[in-house]
Amino acid sequence: VHRARPVDLELSDLKLEAF
C-alpha cells in the first residue's frame, strides 16, 4: 500500500536508487 506523500515518494526513490 503506497501512500500519496511527497516525503514517502522521495524516500521510496532513495531506497530504489540505493538498492
Secondary structure as the mmCIF struct_conf table of DSSP 4:
data_model
#
loop_
_struct_conf.conf_type_id
_struct_conf.id
_struct_conf.beg_label_comp_id
_struct_conf.beg_label_asym_id
_struct_conf.beg_label_seq_id
_struct_conf.end_label_comp_id
_struct_conf.end_label_asym_id
_struct_conf.end_label_seq_id
HELX_RH_AL_P HELX_RH_AL_P1 PRO A 6 ALA A 18
#
